[in-house]
Amino acid sequence: MNGQTQEMREYIKFWTKFSQKAEEILHEYNNLSDENKKKASTEAQQIFMAQGIAGVMEFTRNMALKNI
């Protein structure tokens, strides 16, 4: 039972962190100009359709490496 409890805590911790990061991204998105919001939305749609969440994560990692 203790193993299941630890596993559930880990799972909840993951989704809590995921939710916090999503809120941070939404806040930054809302601060973009309308033109940049359009660009970001279009690019995000293309990435999700082509590669799913793994593609978005890789794209984000590459952008961070470039300090963009």
Secondary structure, DSSP 8 states (H G I E B T S, - for coil): -HHHHHHHHHHHHHHHHHHHHHHHHHHHHHTS-HHHHHHHHHHHHHHHHHHHHHHHHHHHHHHHHTT-
